[in-house]
């Protein structure tokens, strides 16, 4: 039943995509204006997602390595505690979160490489009174090196298990979308999770929501956080920027997932929106504010309406970017559809894949003519120049 419903939903989304308002610069401007209005002041850190993105994805190069080095070498923020059971041990531009349970720790993302993970994750945990030897699982939200770079070191050193989605394990094994000398090699395949599955460690359960878009197997984990006697529900949006070039299927998938998670956030009462890049959720400023906040006034608790608005901002920015690409294709500057850099093969080759894998493959089933080659951090790098 779930598979039938998913196929129907994808087919309906494709039909809707074919019957939208004709693309125009006025429509792009309207989407951006709508996103800015929805974001207001408190979510304005999401607005860079509305910036125009390149149509091609960068191949490994010295320039890409240099740009990544600038990002990695920024002075890191102080590690900090967001909730009684959630801690930040990440960098200035990419996050690493530690979720504390009654039976050990879950590390969510592992930065770019062993050196960074040793300094920031291990060092930050010790400064916060956490023992890295208690890490039981490393969750990789998606298969890009700034999130998996230190995962294998952590797993080897502390006998932790590594968790990723099935489709991103395949991508990490068969053909990376991005690569750089600044990143350690992808971790060895371990635990593959499917959409909606859960991991329970002691008193804590993490639900793995697969949200294709940023990658085809991006995980947006949902879990409870505690602040004094209050329990809140958090979601880390697992992939934010449109890093995949002019791939209309990926944009359609991203739009669909923001709509889906908006509905589930309302149903589940998610009131803590987080990111795996601190610039997209104001992590550093919120950590500083929490240190001086009055009891019960946690700046990370934004409220369910804010979560709803965040999903709407991302949805609207994705529609703006899709319209830009439609305009450039209409002007004859290149093919409309492109393929993702994966080796998954045709849909028929994967009859046993779960629904989120099927959704990712169906999103790429439109006519395609060329292969994308877009730098994943272009809007972040520009701020450093």
C-alpha positions in Angstrom: 0.0 0.0 0.0 2.8 2.5 0.9 4.6 1.7 -2.4 1.4 2.2 -4.4 0.7 5.5 -2.6 4.2 6.7 -3.2 4.1 5.9 -6.9 0.8 7.7 -7.1 2.2 10.7 -5.3 5.2 10.9 -7.5 3.1 10.6 -10.7 0.8 13.3 -9.4 3.8 15.6 -8.6 5.1 15.0 -12.1 1.7 15.9 -13.6 1.5 19.1 -11.5 5.0 20.0 -12.6 3.9 19.8 -16.2 0.9 22.2 -15.7 2.5 25.0 -13.7 2.5 28.7 -14.7 4.9 29.4 -17.6 8.4 30.4 -16.3 9.3 34.1 -16.2 11.7 36.3 -14.3 8.6 37.8 -12.6 7.7 34.4 -11.3 11.2 33.9 -9.9 11.1 37.3 -8.2 7.7 36.5 -6.7 8.9 33.2 -5.3 11.9 35.0 -3.7 9.8 37.8 -2.3 7.4 35.2 -0.9 10.3 33.3 0.7 11.6 36.5 2.2 8.2 37.4 3.6 7.7 33.9 5.1 11.2 33.9 6.6 10.9 37.3 8.4 13.7 38.2 10.6 14.0 35.0 12.6 14.5 32.7 9.6 16.5 35.1 7.4 19.5 32.8 7.7 17.7 30.5 5.3 17.4 33.1 2.5 20.8 32.3 0.9 19.1 29.1 -0.4 17.1 31.5 -2.7 20.3 32.7 -4.4 20.8 31.6 -8.0 22.7 28.3 -8.1 25.0 27.0 -10.9 23.7 24.6 -13.5 26.8 22.4 -13.3 28.5 20.5 -10.5 32.2 21.0 -10.0 34.6 18.2 -10.6 37.5 17.7 -8.1 40.1 20.4 -8.5 42.7 22.5 -6.7 40.2 25.4 -6.7 37.6 23.3 -5.0 40.2 22.0 -2.4 41.2 25.6 -1.7 37.7 26.8 -1.2 37.0 23.9 1.2 40.2 24.6 3.1 39.0 28.2 3.6 35.8 26.9 5.1 37.4 24.2 7.2 40.1 26.6 8.6 37.7 29.2 9.9 38.1 29.6 13.7 35.6 27.1 15.3 32.9 28.1 17.7 33.0 27.0 21.3 31.3 23.6 21.9 28.1 24.0 23.7 24.9 22.4 25.1 21.6 23.0 23.4 19.5 20.8 25.6 20.0 18.5 28.5 20.7 15.6 26.1 22.0 17.4 22.9 25.4 19.0 22.4 27.1 20.8 19.6 30.7 19.9 18.8 30.9 21.1 15.2 32.7 23.7 13.2 31.8 27.1 12.0 30.3 26.0 8.7 29.4 22.3 9.2 27.7 20.7 12.3 28.3 17.7 14.5 25.7 17.0 17.2 25.9 14.6 20.1 22.7 13.1 21.4 23.1 11.7 24.9 21.0 8.6 25.9 20.9 6.5 29.1 23.0 3.8 27.3 25.6 5.9 25.4 26.0 8.6 22.8 24.8 9.1 19.2 27.1 11.3 17.1 25.2 13.0 14.2 27.7 13.7 11.4 31.5 13.7 11.7 32.9 16.7 9.9 35.5 16.7 7.1 38.4 14.5 8.1 40.2 12.8 11.0 42.2 15.8 12.0 39.1 18.0 12.3 37.1 15.3 14.1 39.9 14.7 16.6 40.2 18.4 17.4 36.5 19.5 17.4 34.5 16.3 18.1 36.7 14.5 20.5 38.2 17.6 22.0 34.8 19.4 22.2 33.1 16.4 23.9 35.8 16.2 26.6 35.4 19.9 27.2 31.7 19.4 27.7 32.2 16.4 30.1 31.3 13.8 27.5 33.4 10.7 26.9 34.0 9.8 23.2 34.3 6.2 24.2 30.6 6.2 24.9 29.8 6.9 21.2 27.7 3.9 20.1 26.5 5.1 16.7 27.6 7.7 14.1 24.8 8.9 11.9 25.8 10.2 8.5 23.0 12.5 7.3 24.1 12.3 3.7 27.0 11.1 1.7 29.1 14.2 1.2 32.6 14.3 2.7 31.9 17.2 5.1 29.5 14.9 6.9 31.2 11.5 6.7 34.9 12.6 6.8 35.7 11.6 10.4 33.2 8.8 10.7 35.5 5.8 10.1 38.0 7.1 12.6 35.4 7.5 15.2 34.0 4.0 14.4 37.4 2.4 14.5 38.6 4.1 17.7 35.5 3.5 19.7 33.9 0.5 18.1 30.9 2.6 17.1 28.4 1.6 14.3 27.9 3.8 11.3 24.4 4.5 10.0 23.4 5.9 6.6 20.6 5.5 4.2 20.8 2.6 1.7 20.8 4.8 -1.3 23.7 7.0 0.0 25.7 3.9 1.0 25.4 3.0 -2.7 26.5 6.4 -3.8 29.5 6.4 -1.4 30.5 3.0 -2.7 30.0 3.4 -6.4 30.4 7.1 -7.4 30.7 10.1 -5.1 28.7 13.2 -6.2 31.6 15.4 -4.9 35.1 14.6 -3.8 38.1 16.5 -2.5 41.5 15.9 -1.0 40.3 17.7 2.1 38.0 14.8 2.9 38.8 11.4 4.3 37.6 8.4 2.3 33.9 7.3 2.8 33.3 4.9 5.7 32.9 1.2 5.1 29.3 0.1 4.7 27.6 -0.7 8.0 24.0 -0.1 9.0 21.6 0.9 6.2 18.3 2.4 7.2 15.1 2.9 5.4 12.5 5.7 5.5 10.6 5.7 8.8 12.8 3.2 10.6 14.0 3.9 14.1 17.0 3.4 16.3 16.5 3.0 20.1 19.4 3.4 22.4 18.4 3.4 26.1 15.8 6.1 26.7 16.0 7.7 23.3 14.6 6.8 19.9 15.7 8.4 16.6 13.4 8.2 13.6 15.1 8.2 10.2 13.1 10.2 7.7 14.6 9.9 4.2 14.2 13.3 2.4 15.6 13.0 -1.2 16.9 16.2 -2.7 20.3 17.4 -1.5 21.3 13.8 -2.1 18.9 11.0 -3.1 19.3 9.4 0.4 19.5 12.4 2.7 18.3 11.5 6.3 16.5 14.1 8.4 16.4 12.5 11.9 13.6 13.2 14.3 14.1 12.7 18.1 13.1 14.1 21.5 15.2 16.6 23.4 14.8 17.6 27.0 15.1 20.9 28.7 14.5 20.7 32.4 11.2 18.9 32.9 10.0 19.8 29.3 10.3 17.4 26.3 10.4 18.8 22.8 10.7 17.2 19.4 13.6 18.1 17.2 14.3 17.5 13.5 17.7 18.0 11.8 17.1 18.9 8.2 19.6 16.7 6.6 20.4 18.6 3.3 19.7 22.2 2.5 21.4 23.6 -0.5 20.6 22.9 -4.2 24.0 21.4 -4.9 23.1 19.1 -7.8 23.1 21.4 -10.8 20.2 21.7 -13.3 18.5 18.5 -12.2 14.7 19.1 -12.3 14.0 15.7 -10.8 16.1 16.4 -7.7 14.4 19.8 -7.3 10.9 18.2 -7.6 12.0 15.7 -5.0 13.2 18.5 -2.7 9.9 20.3 -3.1 7.9 17.2 -2.3 10.0 16.4 0.8 9.6 19.9 2.3 5.8 19.5 1.8 5.9 16.0 3.4 7.9 17.0 6.4 5.8 20.1 6.9 2.8 17.9 7.3 4.6 15.4 9.6 6.1 18.3 11.7 2.5 19.5 12.4 1.3 15.9 13.1 4.2 15.1 15.4 4.5 18.5 17.0 8.1 19.2 16.0 9.1 22.5 17.6 12.9 22.5 17.4 14.3 23.0 13.8 18.0 22.2 13.5 20.5 21.8 10.6 23.7 20.1 9.9 25.2 23.4 8.8 25.1 26.0 11.7 24.6 28.9 9.3 21.2 27.5 8.3 19.7 27.4 11.9 21.6 30.0 13.8 23.3 27.4 16.0 26.3 29.5 17.2 24.2 32.5 18.2 21.6 30.2 19.9 24.3 28.5 21.9 25.6 31.8 23.2 22.0 32.9 24.0 21.2 29.7 25.8 24.2 30.2 28.1 22.6 33.3 29.5 18.9 32.5 29.1 16.5 32.3 32.0 15.3 28.9 33.0 12.7 27.6 30.6 13.7 30.1 27.9 15.6 27.9 25.4 16.4 29.8 22.2 16.5 26.5 20.3 12.8 25.9 20.9 11.3 27.9 18.0 7.8 26.4 18.1 5.9 24.3 15.6 4.7 27.3 13.5 8.4 28.3 12.9 9.2 24.8 11.7 6.3 25.1 9.3 7.6 28.4 8.0 11.1 27.0 7.6 9.8 24.2 5.4 7.8 26.8 3.4 10.9 29.0 2.9 12.9 26.0 1.5 10.0 24.9 -0.6 9.6 28.4 -2.1 13.3 28.8 -2.8 13.4 25.5 -4.5 10.5 26.6 -6.8 12.4 29.8 -7.5 15.5 27.8 -8.6 13.5 25.4 -10.7 11.9 28.4 -12.5 15.4 29.8 -13.2 16.5 26.6 -14.7 13.3 26.4 -16.8 14.0 29.9 -18.1 17.6 29.1 -19.1 16.4 25.9 -20.9 13.7 27.9 -22.6 16.3 30.3 -23.8 18.2 27.5 -25.4 21.3 27.6 -23.1 21.3 23.9 -22.4 19.3 20.7 -21.8 16.4 20.8 -19.3 17.1 17.5 -17.6 20.3 16.0 -16.3 21.2 12.8 -14.6 22.5 12.4 -11.1 26.1 11.0 -10.7 25.2 7.6 -9.4 25.5 4.1 -10.7 22.1 2.8 -9.5 20.9 1.7 -12.9 17.3 1.4 -14.0 14.4 1.1 -11.6 13.8 -2.4 -12.7 17.2 -3.5 -11.4 16.2 -2.7 -7.8 12.9 -4.6 -7.1 13.6 -5.0 -3.4 14.5 -1.4 -2.7 12.4 0.3 -0.1 10.1 3.3 -0.9 12.6 6.1 -0.4 15.0 4.5 -2.9 12.2 4.0 -5.3 11.2 7.7 -4.9 14.7 8.8 -5.7 14.9 6.6 -8.8 11.4 7.7 -10.0 12.5 11.3 -9.6 15.2 10.7 -12.2 13.0 8.8 -14.7 12.2 11.9 -16.8 13.9 12.3 -20.2 17.6 13.2 -19.6 20.3 14.4 -21.9 23.4 15.4 -20.0 25.3 14.8 -16.8 25.6 17.6 -14.2 29.1 18.5 -13.2 27.3 22.6 -9.1 29.8 23.3 -6.4 28.0 22.3 -3.2 29.1 25.2 -1.1 29.0 28.1 -3.6 26.8 30.4 -1.5 28.9 29.7 1.6 32.3 30.2 -0.1 31.2 33.5 -1.6 31.0 35.0 1.9 34.7 34.3 2.4 35.9 36.1 -0.7 
